[in-house]
Amino acid sequence: MNCDCHCNGKCKMLGVLEQKIMDVLWSSPNPLKPAEVLKKIDGKYAYTTVMTVLKRMTDKEFLTRKRVGNVFFYHAAQSKKAFASDLLQDLFRRLFTSYGDSVIPAFKKSVKKSGFSF
């Protein structure tokens, strides 16, 4: 994990390669082999690096995998929408725990500055 929340890798903040892998798997209707994931990722990564990250993401329960013969096929454990919802719930829980109600005005100000509207 490449997050700075001091969660010891237990939160769902994704690193750059993890995000690329999730995007590939979310866009695929079928589980993919590591070689297929590697082929669809932008950037030059070693096959072994992608294999290691896939395994770690499975251990974190972001992915599921199924062995067919000698090959594992990987699939996102949740939809992108469900993953984002869980991520936000975790983030807000940690923010409220640390900073209380002062989070709400800061969030509103941040949304307004970004140009998003609800």
Protein Blocks (a to p, Z undefined) as FASTA:
>chain_A
ZZfkonnopamcdcfklmmmmmmmmmpmbdcdfklmmmmpgcjddfklmmmmmmmmmmno
maccddehjaccdddfbdfklmmmmmmmmmmmmmmmmnommlmmmmmmmmmmnopaZZ
